[in-house]
Amino acid sequence: MFNFSIKEINRQRIKNIYFEKNTLLIEYLSGFKYSYGNISFYLIKDHLENIIKGIKRNNFSLIDDTLHLLFSILDEYPCTIESSSIEI
């Protein structure tokens, strides 16, 4: 079993990307949480590592490109959306 967490990707307004028990959770600063289930860690491992490289190097282009690729993969998986706050 793999656990993985990336915190505070502020430019993309992402608070946390977390992987546990074949579920990828993406939590935004707005309070919305997107949960993708039944995902193999090996499918997204390289993307998560590239996001970390981009953060360490302050390379926003690498982060943006990697997130775009990651979200294109996630489009194929069922998503559950939760909100911890409602804005009016």
DSSP file (Angstrom, degrees, kcal/mol; ACC not computed):
  #  RESIDUE AA STRUCTURE BP1 BP2  ACC     N-H-->O    O-->H-N    N-H-->O    O-->H-N    TCO  KAPPA ALPHA  PHI   PSI    X-CA   Y-CA   Z-CA
    1    1 A M              0   0    0      0, 0.0     2,-0.4     0, 0.0    19,-0.0   0.000 360.0 360.0 360.0 137.9    0.0    0.0    0.0
    2    2 A F        -     0   0    0      2,-0.0    19,-0.6     0, 0.0     2,-0.4  -0.885 360.0-168.7-112.8 141.8    1.3    3.5   -0.9
    3    3 A N  E     +A   20   0A   0     -2,-0.4     2,-0.3    17,-0.2    17,-0.2  -0.980  13.5 171.4-124.0 142.8    0.6    6.8    0.8
    4    4 A F  E     -A   19   0A   0     15,-1.8    15,-3.0    -2,-0.4     2,-0.4  -0.989   7.4-177.5-153.1 137.9    1.6   10.0   -0.8
    5    5 A S  E     -A   18   0A   0     -2,-0.3     2,-0.4    13,-0.2    13,-0.2  -0.990   9.4-176.1-145.4 135.2    0.9   13.7    0.0
    6    6 A I  E     -A   17   0A   0     11,-2.7    11,-2.6    -2,-0.4     2,-0.3  -0.999  19.3-159.1-125.0 128.9    1.7   17.0   -1.6
    7    7 A K  E     +A   16   0A   0     -2,-0.4     9,-0.3     9,-0.2     8,-0.1  -0.842  52.3   6.8-114.0 147.4    0.7   20.2    0.2
    8    8 A E  E     +     0   0A   0      7,-2.7     2,-0.9    -2,-0.3     7,-0.2   0.953  45.8 170.6  58.0  72.0    0.1   23.8   -0.9
    9    9 A I  E > > +A   14   0A   0      5,-2.5     5,-2.0    -3,-0.2     3,-1.2  -0.697  17.5 175.3-101.0  75.3    0.3   24.2   -4.6
   10   10 A N  G > 5 +     0   0    0     -2,-0.9     3,-1.5     1,-0.3    -1,-0.2   0.782  65.2  62.2 -61.3 -35.3   -1.0   27.7   -4.2
   11   11 A R  G 3 5S+     0   0    0      1,-0.3    -1,-0.3    -3,-0.1    -2,-0.0   0.857 112.7  38.7 -61.7 -32.4   -0.8   28.9   -7.8
   12   12 A Q  G < 5S-     0   0    0     -3,-1.2    -1,-0.3     2,-0.1    -2,-0.2   0.328 114.3-119.4 -96.8   6.5   -3.3   26.2   -8.8
   13   13 A R  T < 5 +     0   0    0     -3,-1.5    16,-2.4    -4,-0.2     2,-0.5   0.769  64.1 146.9  61.2  28.5   -5.3   26.8   -5.6
   14   14 A I  E   < -AB   9  28A   0     -5,-2.0    -5,-2.5    14,-0.3    14,-0.3  -0.845  30.6-174.7 -97.8 127.1   -4.7   23.2   -4.5
   15   15 A K  E     -     0   0A   0     12,-2.6    -7,-2.7    -2,-0.5     2,-0.3   0.847  68.5  -4.2 -85.4 -38.8   -4.4   22.7   -0.8
   16   16 A N  E     -AB   7  27A   0     11,-2.0    11,-3.1    -9,-0.3     2,-0.5  -0.978  45.4-161.1-159.5 138.9   -3.5   19.0   -0.8
   17   17 A I  E     +AB   6  26A   0    -11,-2.6   -11,-2.7    -2,-0.3     2,-0.4  -0.996  29.5 176.7-118.5 122.6   -3.0   16.0   -3.2
   18   18 A Y  E     -AB   5  25A   0      7,-3.0     7,-3.5    -2,-0.5     2,-0.5  -0.987  18.2-164.5-135.3 134.5   -3.2   12.8   -1.2
   19   19 A F  E     +AB   4  24A   0    -15,-3.0   -15,-1.8    -2,-0.4     2,-0.3  -0.976  23.0 148.6-120.9 127.4   -3.1    9.2   -2.2
   20   20 A E  E >   -AB   3  23A   0      3,-2.3     3,-1.2    -2,-0.5   -17,-0.2  -0.946  64.7  -2.3-156.7 135.4   -4.2    6.4    0.1
   21   21 A K  T 3  S-     0   0    0    -19,-0.6    17,-0.3    -2,-0.3     3,-0.1   0.899 127.8 -52.6  52.5  50.7   -5.7    2.9   -0.5
   22   22 A N  T 3  S+     0   0    0    -20,-0.3    17,-2.4     1,-0.2    16,-0.5   0.715 115.5 114.1  59.9  24.1   -6.1    3.3   -4.3
   23   23 A T  E <   -B   20   0A   0     -3,-1.2    -3,-2.3    14,-0.2     2,-0.6  -0.992  53.1-154.7-126.4 130.6   -7.9    6.6   -3.9
   24   24 A L  E     -BC  19  36A   0     12,-2.8    12,-3.0    -2,-0.4     2,-0.5  -0.915  11.8-166.7-103.5 124.1   -6.5   10.0   -5.0
   25   25 A L  E     -BC  18  35A   0     -7,-3.5    -7,-3.0    -2,-0.6     2,-0.5  -0.947   5.2-170.1-112.9 126.7   -7.9   13.0   -3.1
   26   26 A I  E     -BC  17  34A   0      8,-3.0     8,-3.1    -2,-0.5     2,-0.5  -0.971   7.5-168.4-117.4 117.6   -7.4   16.5   -4.4
   27   27 A E  E     -BC  16  33A   0    -11,-3.1   -12,-2.6    -2,-0.5   -11,-2.0  -0.916   6.4-152.5-111.4 127.0   -8.4   19.2   -2.0
   28   28 A Y  E >   -B   14   0A   0      4,-3.0     3,-2.0    -2,-0.5   -14,-0.3  -0.606  27.8-115.1 -96.2 157.0   -8.7   22.8   -3.1
   29   29 A L  T 3  S+     0   0    0    -16,-2.4   -15,-0.1     1,-0.3    -1,-0.1   0.757 114.1  66.9 -59.5 -24.9   -8.3   26.0   -1.0
   30   30 A S  T 3  S-     0   0    0    -17,-0.4    -1,-0.3     2,-0.1    55,-0.1   0.616 121.2-105.2 -72.3 -12.2  -11.9   26.7   -1.6
   31   31 A G  S <  S+     0   0    0     -3,-2.0    53,-1.7     1,-0.4     2,-0.2   0.291  77.4 133.5 105.0  -9.8  -12.9   23.7    0.4
   32   32 A F  E     - D   0  83A   0     51,-0.2    -4,-3.0    52,-0.1     2,-0.4  -0.549  37.9-160.9 -76.4 139.9  -13.9   21.4   -2.5
   33   33 A K  E     -CD  27  82A   0     49,-2.9    49,-2.6    -6,-0.2     2,-0.5  -0.987   4.2-161.8-124.0 126.9  -12.5   17.9   -2.4
   34   34 A Y  E     -CD  26  81A   0     -8,-3.1    -8,-3.0    -2,-0.4     2,-0.5  -0.937   9.3-166.3-108.5 124.0  -12.3   15.6   -5.5
   35   35 A S  E     -CD  25  80A   0     45,-2.8    45,-2.4    -2,-0.5     2,-0.5  -0.948   5.9-170.6-117.6 124.4  -12.0   11.9   -4.8
   36   36 A Y  E     -CD  24  79A   0    -12,-3.0   -12,-2.8    -2,-0.5     3,-0.3  -0.963  14.9-159.2-115.6 121.4  -11.0    9.4   -7.5
   37   37 A G        +     0   0    0     41,-0.9   -14,-0.2    -2,-0.5   -15,-0.1  -0.534  59.8  27.8-102.6 166.1  -11.2    5.8   -6.5
   38   38 A N  S    S+     0   0    0    -16,-0.5     2,-0.4   -17,-0.3    -1,-0.2   0.856  77.7 149.5  57.6  42.8   -9.7    2.5   -7.8
   39   39 A I        -     0   0    0    -17,-2.4     2,-0.3    -3,-0.3    -1,-0.2  -0.891  46.0-127.5-107.8 133.9   -6.6    4.1   -9.2
   40   40 A S    >>  -     0   0    0     -2,-0.4     3,-0.9     1,-0.1     4,-0.9  -0.612  12.0-137.3 -76.5 135.5   -3.2    2.3   -9.3
   41   41 A F  H >> S+     0   0    0     -2,-0.3     4,-1.6     1,-0.2     3,-0.7   0.871 104.0  60.1 -59.3 -37.1   -0.4    4.2   -7.7
   42   42 A Y  H 34 S+     0   0    0      1,-0.2     4,-0.4     2,-0.2    -1,-0.2   0.772  97.1  60.6 -65.4 -25.0    1.9    3.3  -10.6
   43   43 A L  H <4 S+     0   0    0     -3,-0.9    -1,-0.2     1,-0.2    -2,-0.2   0.850 120.1  23.8 -68.1 -34.9   -0.5    5.0  -13.0
   44   44 A I  H <X S+     0   0    0     -4,-0.9     4,-2.4    -3,-0.7     5,-0.2   0.455  94.4  98.9-111.7  -3.7    0.0    8.4  -11.3
   45   45 A K  H  X S+     0   0    0     -4,-1.6     4,-2.4     1,-0.2     5,-0.2   0.904  84.8  47.7 -53.5 -50.6    3.4    8.0   -9.6
   46   46 A D  H  > S+     0   0    0     -4,-0.4     4,-2.1     1,-0.2    -1,-0.2   0.868 111.4  51.8 -62.5 -36.7    5.4    9.8  -12.2
   47   47 A H  H  > S+     0   0    0      2,-0.2     4,-2.0     1,-0.2    -1,-0.2   0.926 110.2  47.9 -65.8 -44.4    3.0   12.7  -12.3
   48   48 A L  H  X S+     0   0    0     -4,-2.4     4,-1.9     1,-0.2    -2,-0.2   0.901 111.7  50.4 -64.2 -40.1    3.2   13.1   -8.5
   49   49 A E  H  X S+     0   0    0     -4,-2.4     4,-2.3    -5,-0.2    -1,-0.2   0.883 109.0  51.7 -65.0 -37.9    7.0   13.0   -8.6
   50   50 A N  H  X S+     0   0    0     -4,-2.1     4,-2.5     2,-0.2    -1,-0.2   0.859 106.5  54.0 -67.1 -35.0    7.1   15.7  -11.4
   51   51 A I  H  X S+     0   0    0     -4,-2.0     4,-2.2     2,-0.2    -1,-0.2   0.925 109.5  48.1 -63.1 -43.1    4.8   17.9   -9.3
   52   52 A I  H  X S+     0   0    0     -4,-1.9     4,-2.6     2,-0.2    -2,-0.2   0.914 110.7  51.1 -63.5 -42.8    7.3   17.6   -6.4
   53   53 A K  H  X S+     0   0    0     -4,-2.3     4,-2.2     1,-0.2     6,-0.2   0.920 110.1  50.3 -58.8 -43.8   10.2   18.4   -8.8
   54   54 A G  H  X>S+     0   0    0     -4,-2.5     5,-2.7     1,-0.2     4,-0.6   0.885 110.8  48.7 -62.4 -39.4    8.4   21.5  -10.0
   55   55 A I  H ><5S+     0   0    0     -4,-2.2     3,-0.8     3,-0.2    -2,-0.2   0.936 112.1  48.2 -65.7 -46.3    7.7   22.7   -6.5
   56   56 A K  H 3<5S+     0   0    0     -4,-2.6    -2,-0.2     1,-0.2    -1,-0.2   0.858 118.9  39.7 -62.5 -35.9   11.4   22.2   -5.5
   57   57 A R  H 3<5S-     0   0    0     -4,-2.2    -1,-0.2    -5,-0.2    -2,-0.2   0.438 106.7-123.5 -93.2  -0.4   12.6   24.0   -8.6
   58   58 A N  T <<5 +     0   0    0     -3,-0.8     2,-1.0    -4,-0.6    -3,-0.2   0.870  58.6 154.1  57.6  37.0    9.9   26.7   -8.5
   59   59 A N     >< +     0   0    0     -5,-2.7     4,-1.7    -6,-0.2     3,-0.2  -0.774  19.5 175.6-101.3  89.5    9.1   25.5  -12.0
   60   60 A F  H  > S+     0   0    0     -2,-1.0     4,-2.9     1,-0.2     5,-0.2   0.802  77.2  60.6 -67.2 -29.4    5.4   26.5  -12.4
   61   61 A S  H  > S+     0   0    0      2,-0.2     4,-2.7     1,-0.2    -1,-0.2   0.922 105.4  47.5 -63.9 -43.7    5.4   25.4  -16.1
   62   62 A L  H  > S+     0   0    0     -3,-0.2     4,-2.4     2,-0.2    -2,-0.2   0.908 113.6  48.3 -63.2 -42.4    6.3   21.8  -15.1
   63   63 A I  H  X S+     0   0    0     -4,-1.7     4,-2.8     2,-0.2     5,-0.2   0.947 113.3  46.9 -63.0 -48.9    3.6   21.8  -12.4
   64   64 A D  H  X S+     0   0    0     -4,-2.9     4,-2.2     1,-0.2    -2,-0.2   0.928 114.6  46.2 -59.6 -47.5    1.0   23.1  -14.7
   65   65 A D  H  X S+     0   0    0     -4,-2.7     4,-2.1     1,-0.2    -1,-0.2   0.903 114.1  48.3 -63.4 -41.8    1.9   20.7  -17.5
   66   66 A T  H  X S+     0   0    0     -4,-2.4     4,-2.8    -5,-0.2    -2,-0.2   0.910 110.7  49.9 -67.5 -42.3    2.0   17.7  -15.1
   67   67 A L  H  X S+     0   0    0     -4,-2.8     4,-2.9     2,-0.2     5,-0.2   0.896 108.8  53.7 -62.6 -38.8   -1.4   18.6  -13.5
   68   68 A H  H  X S+     0   0    0     -4,-2.2     4,-1.6    -5,-0.2    -2,-0.2   0.928 112.0  44.1 -60.4 -45.4   -2.9   18.9  -17.0
   69   69 A L  H  X S+     0   0    0     -4,-2.1     4,-1.5     2,-0.2    -2,-0.2   0.902 113.2  51.8 -65.3 -41.5   -1.7   15.4  -17.9
   70   70 A L  H  X S+     0   0    0     -4,-2.8     4,-2.3     1,-0.2     3,-0.2   0.926 109.8  48.5 -61.8 -45.4   -2.8   14.1  -14.5
   71   71 A F  H  X S+     0   0    0     -4,-2.9     4,-1.2     1,-0.2    -1,-0.2   0.822 106.1  57.6 -67.3 -29.9   -6.3   15.5  -14.9
   72   72 A S  H  < S+     0   0    0     -4,-1.6     4,-0.2    -5,-0.2    -1,-0.2   0.861 109.8  45.2 -67.7 -33.1   -6.6   14.0  -18.4
   73   73 A I  H >< S+     0   0    0     -4,-1.5     3,-1.6    -3,-0.2    -2,-0.2   0.906 109.9  54.8 -69.9 -43.0   -5.9   10.6  -16.9
   74   74 A L  H >< S+     0   0    0     -4,-2.3     3,-2.0     1,-0.3    -2,-0.2   0.716  88.9  77.1 -67.5 -20.6   -8.4   11.2  -14.0
   75   75 A D  T 3< S+     0   0    0     -4,-1.2    -1,-0.3     1,-0.3    -2,-0.1   0.757  89.9  58.5 -58.5 -23.5  -11.2   12.0  -16.5
   76   76 A E  T <  S+     0   0    0     -3,-1.6    -1,-0.3    -4,-0.2    -2,-0.2   0.532  98.0  74.1 -83.4  -7.2  -11.5    8.3  -17.1
   77   77 A Y  S <  S-     0   0    0     -3,-2.0   -39,-0.1    -4,-0.1     2,-0.1  -0.803  90.6-101.1-112.0 148.4  -12.2    7.5  -13.4
   78   78 A P        -     0   0    0      0, 0.0   -41,-0.9     0, 0.0     2,-0.4  -0.394  40.5-154.2 -64.9 143.2  -15.3    8.1  -11.4
   79   79 A C  E     -D   36   0A   0    -43,-0.2     2,-0.5    -4,-0.1   -43,-0.2  -0.962  12.5-158.7-125.7 136.4  -15.1   11.2   -9.2
   80   80 A T  E     -D   35   0A   0    -45,-2.4   -45,-2.8    -2,-0.4     2,-0.5  -0.957  13.9-156.9-110.1 131.6  -16.9   12.1   -6.0
   81   81 A I  E     +D   34   0A   0     -2,-0.5     2,-0.3   -47,-0.2   -47,-0.2  -0.931  13.6 177.0-113.4 128.4  -17.0   15.8   -5.1
   82   82 A E  E     -D   33   0A   0    -49,-2.6   -49,-2.9    -2,-0.5     2,-0.4  -0.895  14.2-153.3-123.0 156.7  -17.5   17.1   -1.6
   83   83 A S  E     -D   32   0A   0     -2,-0.3   -51,-0.2   -51,-0.2   -52,-0.1  -0.992  11.9-169.8-132.8 129.0  -17.6   20.6   -0.2
   84   84 A S  S    S+     0   0    0    -53,-1.7     2,-0.3    -2,-0.4   -52,-0.1   0.559  82.3  28.0 -89.7  -8.5  -16.6   21.6    3.3
   85   85 A S        -     0   0    0    -55,-0.1     2,-0.5   -54,-0.1    -1,-0.2  -0.995  68.9-143.0-148.5 150.4  -18.0   25.1    2.8
   86   86 A I        -     0   0    0     -2,-0.3     2,-0.4    -3,-0.1   -55,-0.0  -0.964  15.8-152.9-116.6 124.8  -20.6   26.7    0.7
   87   87 A E              0   0    0     -2,-0.5    -2,-0.0     1,-0.1   -57,-0.0  -0.802 360.0 360.0 -98.7 136.8  -20.0   30.1   -0.7
   88   88 A I              0   0    0     -2,-0.4    -1,-0.1     0, 0.0    -2,-0.0   0.350 360.0 360.0-113.4 360.0  -22.9   32.4   -1.5
